[in-house]
Amino acid sequence: MTRKLFGTDGVRGRANTHPMTAETVLRLASAAGRYFRRDHQEHRVVIGKDTRLSGYMLENALTAGFTSTGMNVFLLGPVPTPAVGYLTRSMRADVGVMISASHNPAHDNGIKFFGPDGFKLSDAAEAEIEQIMQHDITLSHPENIGRAKRIDDAGGRYVEYAKTTFPRHLRLDGLKVVVDCANGAAYKVAPTVLWELGAEVIRVGVEPNGTNINQNCGSTQPEQAAAKVRETGAHVGICLDGDADRLILLDETGTVVDGDQLMGLIATRWAREGRLAHNTLVATVMTNLGLERHLNDHGIALERTAVGDRYVVECMRQHGFNLGGEQSGHLVMTDHATTGDGLIAALQVLASMVETGQAASQLTKVFQPVPQKLQNVRFAAGFDPLVQDNVQQAITRGEKTLGSAGRLLIRKSGTEPLIRVMGEAEDPDTLSAVIDDICSAIELAS
């Protein structure tokens, strides 16, 4: 079965426009309720959201859809996406739902589903829910309609859990931390966790009004937080996105730390402590070759996947790995969370700072990155330039030129008519020449 409604990370779109309308979301929830409610026992669903104005509308639509099929609904209010994954398991729910469009602007919104194990649904499960939507959905008898209840301490439950992931023998006393919550889902819980662990907390992006999520703040626009780090002399800055499943870290100079460096830091620390499952880190094909070399020097394997955190998680679950992530800041630690968790990832870095006494800028220079260049080339829809002879010849020339000292990654965008041409090589001039040659060939073919 194929999926039309679900994308790479749930259902997403502009609020009040298909598929993000109350009508469609109500039907989606009814179909999901029917999918999960396969017997006559009590069934429950937890629903969290970020701070978008449209979250109220979609929360009510989801509640109506689920209760119409006899499922009891527990409303968590604004909480991070990883909190929904955690609370789905903790509260023995059959399904969890997060209402969020992550780092997108406020006018967008989305729906992410989690199974009873706290992990996002498989492609097959999403396709089956779509199939149910295409037919008449069997609703419950009036006496079996579900109830809805608001859980007032959902954020507090997550706060207490997040603190357990920080080493018990350590404290953040004396550490000054800027935390930018993007006016999003973590605006209460993230500062609370850091303060209760002992840090001096400087808050940014903690005044959501329904329309300012990710606006000039958060992981996609860390400039405000960087300025605050420099202004206050903070030791580190933590920038989260709208649903707090992503981390962008700033060192004490306000400089952004690359996500590959964070993965390298955590992987080598965990390997040293005997905590890294199968001594392997999972990352995508975009991860820098320099990280792979560093890991190999320390006896750590790197398993690469397609781009997207869902592919990282699938690989981790399939092979029993417990650490993975992307350059973009999605760091997944399945010992602690079922999805990326920006706050818990930040706590791992802060623990290393406390243990070593090193500044963030020094601590996060884990490896020397190999020069990397990415260029996008637009092509006509319905045309595939990658199968053209001149493009294949350019790619072959590039691979021969780079040899074992570099690599090429050429792929189509999953959302736009773009070819993404990425390369790595020790010599940046040679790399630029190779990338330009391939891009020119694609442009000529198009």
N, C-alpha and C positions, 0 to 999 in steps of 0.2 A: 504493500500500500504506500502511496506517495502522500506527502503533506503539502497543502497549499496555504493553510492558515498559519501554521507554525513555521518560524524561521530557525536560524541557528541558535537562538536563545529565547525560546518562547514566542509569544505573539506580541508584536509591537507595531505602533503607528501613531498618527496624529490623533489627539483626543477629540472625540465627537465626530470622527471620520472613520469609515470602515477600515479595519475591524475593531477599532477602539471606540465603539458605540455601546451604550447601555444594552441595547437590544441584542447585539451579537455576543457580548460578554455574558449576558444572562443565559443565552442558549449554550454557550461554551461551558459555563458552570454546570448547567443541567446535564450536558453530555458527560462531563467529567464526573459528576456525582453518580450518574448511572454506570459509568465505567468502573468506579471504585466500590459502589454499593452493590455487591453481587449476592448478598444474602439478607436475612432479616434481622441481623444483629445490629447493635448500635454502631453508627459510623460517625466519624468526626473529621472536620477540616479546620486547619488554622489559616488565617489570612493576615498577612502583614502588608505594609505599604511604605512608600517614601512620603515626601511632603508636598507632592504636586496637588494642585487644586482639583484636578480630575480624579484623584484618588478616592474622594468621597463618593462620586458617582459610580465608579467601577467597583468599589467595595460593596455598595448597596446592591448593584446588579449581580455580583458574585454571590452575595448572601441569599438573594432571592432564588437564584438558579440552584444553588446547593440545597437549600432547605426544601425546595419544591420536589427534590428527589429523596427527601427523608434524612439528609445528613445534617448533623448538628454543627453549627458554625461557631468558632471561637475567634474573635477579632482582637488582633494583637496591637493595632495602631501602628505608628511609625517606628519601625525597627529595621536594622540592616538585613540584607538578603541572607547572609549566613546565619542570622538569628532564626529566620524562618526554617532553614534546614535543620538547625539544632532543635528547635521547639517542636517541629513535626515529629521527631523521634521521641523527645522528652515527654511530650504530652500524649503519646500513643495515638497520634492522628493517622488516618488513612491517606491523607493528602495534605500538602501544604501549598499555599499560593502566595507569591510576592507580586505586588502591584508596583511596577517601577520600569522606567526606561533608562535606568542606570545613569550614564554620563550625558544622555541626550538633553536638549533644552526642555523647559517646563511644558511646552505645548504638546510634547509627545508623552506617551505612556505605554506600558506593556504588562503582560501577564506571564509569570514563570511558575511552572508546576513542579512540585517535589513529591516523590513517592514516600511511602511509609518509612523507608530507610533513610530519609533525609536527602537523598541525591536527586538531581533533576531527572525528569522522565526520559526514557529512551525514545528514539525516533519512532519505533514500532508502537509504543503506547500513545504517543501524540497522534500518529496516523489513525489509530483505532478510535480515539476520541473524535477526530474529524469525521470519521465514518459514521459514528453515532449521531453527529449533528445533522447529517444529510437525511435522516429519517425521523419519523415521529418518535419523540422521546417519552417513555413511560414515566408518568409522574406518580407520586405517592398518593394514597388515599388521604382525605382530610385529617383523619386522626393520626396519621403517620408523618405529617409535615415536620421538618426539623426545627429546632430552636436556635436562636442566636444569642451569644453572650460575649460581652467585652471583657478581656483579660487585662486588668489594670496593672499587673506587675510583670508584664511580658519583658519590658526593658530591663527591669531589675533582675529577672532570671538570667538574661543574657549577660548582664554586667558581672554577676557572680561567676558565671561559667567562664567568661573571657579571662578573669583574673586567675583562674586555676591553671591557665596555660602558661603563666609566667612562673619561673622558678621560685619555689616557696622560700628559699633561703636568701633571695635578693629583694631589694627595694629600689625605688626610683628617687629616693631622697637626694636632694641637691641637684637634680636634673631639671633644667628649664626646657619645656617642650611647647612648641607651637603646634596646635592641632586645627586643621581646616576641614570642617565637616561638610562643605559644599552646600550649606543650607538644606541638607538632605537627611536621610534616614538615621544617621548616627549623631545628630546634633546634640542629643542628650547623653547617650550611652558612652561615646568615645571619651569626652572630657571627664566623665565620672570615673571610668576605669583608670585613666591615667592619674587623676588626682588621688583616688583611693589607694593606688600603689605607691604614692609618695611624691609624685612629680609636682613641680610648679607649672601650672597649665595656663597657657595663653590661647584664648579661644578666637577662632576666625570662622565665619560661615556658620553661625549657630543661631541665626534669626530668620527662620523660614517664614514666608508669607504666602506660600502656595504658587508663586510665580517666579521666585528668584533662585530655585535650585540650579546648581552648576553655573550660575551667572557671575562671571568674573571671580570665580573662586573654585576650590576643589582641585582634583587631580588633573583636570584638563586645562586649568588656568591657575597655576600655582604662584603667579607673580606676587599677589597680595600677601600670601603666607611667607614667601621668600623675603619680601621687604620687612615683614614683622620679625622674622628670625634675625635679620641684621640689625633692626632697630632696637630690639630687646636684648640682644646678645644671647639668644637661646642656643642650646646645645644641638638641637635637631628640630626639624619640621616634619609633620605628618599630614599629608594631603589625601583625603578620601574622595571617592566620587559619590554620586547621588544615592546609591544604595549600599555603599561602603564595602563592596567586594573587591576593591582595587586600591592599591597603595602607591603613591608617589612620595618618595622620601627626599627631604632636603637636608644637606649637611649644615654645619654651623656657619658657612658662608652664604647660605641660601641657594646653593647649587643643587640642581636635580641629580639624584643618584640613579644610574641606569638599573632597570629591573634585573638584567643579567648579573650585575654585581651583587644585588641582594640575594638572588638565588645561589650564587657562588658562596657568599658568606654563610648562609644558613646550611647549605649542603655540606661544606667542609667542617662546620662546627658539629653538625649532627653525626657525620661520619666519624669524627674524632671521639665523640661520646658514645659511639656504637648504636645510635638511634636511627640511622638512615637505612631504611629497608632495602635489602639486596644491594646496598652500596650504589644506588642508582638515583639520579635526578631525571625527571621527565620535563622536557621543554619542547618548544616548537621548532620548525625548520628555520625560523627567523633568528634564533638565539646565536649569539656571536661565536665564531670559531675559537676566539681566545678563551672563552669559558670552557669549551670542550677540551682544549689542550690543558688548561689548568686542572680540571677535574681528573683527566687521565694521569697527570703527574702525581695526583694524590690517590690514585687507585680507585677513582669513582667513575662509574659509567654514566654516559649521557644518552638517554633514549629520546629521539626526536619524533614529534607528531605533526600533523597538519595544523595550520593556524586556527586558534580558537580554544578557549579554556575547556570546552566540553570534550574535545578530543584528548586534551591532557588528562582530564579526569577519567575518561574511558580507558586509556592506557594504564593509568595508575590502578584502577580497580581490577582490570583484567590480569595484571601481573603482580599485584600485591605491593606496589611501590607506595611510599607515603609522603613524597615531596615532589611538587611539580609547579610549573608556572609559565608565564610569558614575560617578554620584555616590558610589556605595557603596565605591569604591576599587579596582574592577577597571580597571586601566590596561593597554592592549594596545599594544605597540610592535613591529610586525612586522619591523622591521629587526633586532630582538634576540630576539624570542620569538614563538611561535605562539599563545600564550594570555596571559591576564593574569599578570603577574609582579610581586609586591609588592616583592621585594628590588631588582630592576633598576629599577623605578619610583622607589624610594627613592633609589637612586644618582643618578638624574637630578636630583632635588631637592637632594641633597647637593652635586652638582657646581655647581649654581647658587649655593648658599650659599658655597662656596669661592671661586668666581669673583667674586662681588659683594661678599663680606664682610658681607652683610646678615644680620640675625637672621631666624630662620624666620618669626616673627610678621609682620615687615615684608615679607619676600620673598613670602609667600603671600597677601597682600592684593592680588590681581591686579585684581579688579573689585568694584564695588559690587553685591551681589546684590539682585534684585528680591524683595520679600516674597513668600513662598510658603507655601501652606497645603495640607495633605493630610488628608482625613478619609475613613474607611472606614465603609460602611453595609452591614450584613448583610441578606441577603434569603433568601427560601424557595427551597430547591433546586428546580430545574425551572421556575422562574418568571423571566421577563426583565423587570425594571422599566424598562429603558432604552427599551423600545418603547412605553411607556405615554404617553398624550397629555400628562398633567400634568407628567411628568418632562421630556419634550421641550420643553414650554412654559417650564419653569423654566430649562432649559439655554439656550434662545433668549434669555430675559430676561437671564441672566447674561452671555452673549456681547455683547449690546447694551450692557449697563451698563459692562463693562470696555473695550469698543472696542479701539482699537489700543494702549492703555496697559497691556494685560494679555492673559492667555490662559487657557483652560480645557482640562483634559485629564481625561476621564471614561472609565474602562475597567473591565472585569471583571477580577478576580483570576484568575490561571491555576491556582491551587491551592485556593482557598476560595470559598464563596458570598458574595463581597464585591464591592461596587462601590467603586472607589477614585476619589474626587473630589478632583482637584488643581487649584489655580488660582494665578495670579501676577498681582500688580497693584502699582502704586506706592503706592496708598492701602490700608493693611492693614485699615482699618475697612470700606471698600467690599468688599474681598476677602472678609472674614469673612461679611458679609451675603449675598453671592452664593453662597458655599459652603454656608452654612446653609440658604438657600432651596432649593438643589438637593437637599441631603441630606434635608430635610423632605419634599420631593416624592417622593423614592425610598422613604422610610419609609412614607408614606401609600399609595403604589402597592403596596408589599409586604404 
